């Protein structure tokens, strides 16, 4: 599958638009561009049965599974809602992401 440029980045706050976790807001923990998916904190929680190893106890572990990026919207820090994003060049030549609704610059928090 071809590598695709995605609208979400690591540490973005995103809103889930579809699925069992619709309406939840979480932080992107990991982006998987080859699969067009992202792992979001507190969203799409699955249970994994882990076998005990010399390093871990084992048991049932809950962890977030990837969500398709088409089901995510970036949350604008000013609007505080899911928005579409655009790109814009500043005077100094840097390219930034902006909110299509209010024009605010969107940066991923570290």
Secondary structure, 3 states (H helix, E strand, C coil): CCCCCCCCCCCCEEEECCCCCCCCEEEEEEEECCCCEEEECCCCEEEEEECCCCCCCCEEEEEECEEEHHHEEEECCCCCCEECEEEEECCCCCEEEEECCCCCEECCCC
